[in-house]
Amino acid sequence: MNLGEAIAQRIEELCKERGISINRLAVLSGLTQSTVDGILKGRSKNPQLVTLLRISKGLGMSISEFLDDVRITDADIE
């Protein structure tokens, strides 16, 4: 699994756990829905740190908590 796929899975999992839609996450994160969709659909294979910071804050967690996932730490870096 590459890093982009791992990040997308993490976002989807956390949204499901919190009962929020991708559109709601975009609003909470101050991002456009197309930015979040780009990550989830693999168009954005290497999201910028500032984007991940915004997403983690939108999910109510720190960037450290967001990145603390075996899929992310074990992902292939392209």
Secondary structure, 3 states (H helix, E strand, C coil): CEHHHHHHHHHHHHHHHHCCCHHHHHHHHCCCHHHHHHHHCCCCCCCCHHHHHHHHHHCCCCHHHHHCCHHHHCCECC
